[in-house]
Amino acid sequence: MTKQSIQRIYRAAQSALQTDGICTAMPINPAFETVIPAVPTHDRLLQTAIAAIPERPFADLKSALATGYQNLHWRVDDGGYYNNNANVGEGYKTGNMHALLVGQQNCPVVADDLLVGLFLLAPRTLYRDHKHPAPEIYLPLTGPHGWRFNMSDWQDHPAGHPIFNAPGEVHATRVYDTPFLALFAWTQDTQYPCEVVPADDWDLALG
Ligand SMILES: [Fe+2]
């Protein structure tokens, strides 16, 4: 039952990412591993985020997550994706959680150099400007959220608007009142950490 539930989430995520060719990297007929379920924190926030996913075009994924999110292994990033002592900010540290669908440890599908998962950020969080060698794809399931690239002006994008970050491109995300929940993928060079890129306007980003 647990495995079926995870497979349903996997297939719905794969279908959402394949739409318009956003990302076709998820293995088609993978072997599914056993996952130790974990929701270490933010359970209610996750439920709020899932409730905020629009039915169109995400009805299948919304339904699969609503009934099965607790079967995934959710983790808080306490800087593990960054170099030591990176200045990610308290908002990010206390307001993030992710669950991998494809990765290396405690994931439904194991792959060497591919990460695909779900990423949660709490309302009123600034995910500070950063960069990484991995090419990155986001498919936000909620919205709108604010984005900026290479320190240019902030732009709001709704749920379903894919975001492509080229290797080394500096990007930041700001979350308003709706929690941020997105599918994300790192499609190569996943072993290299993120690097925070300092900006002098972080205090102003959330108004
Ligand atoms: Fe990124």
Residues whose N, C-alpha, C, O or C-beta is under 5 A from the ligand:
A	BS01	LIG	E136
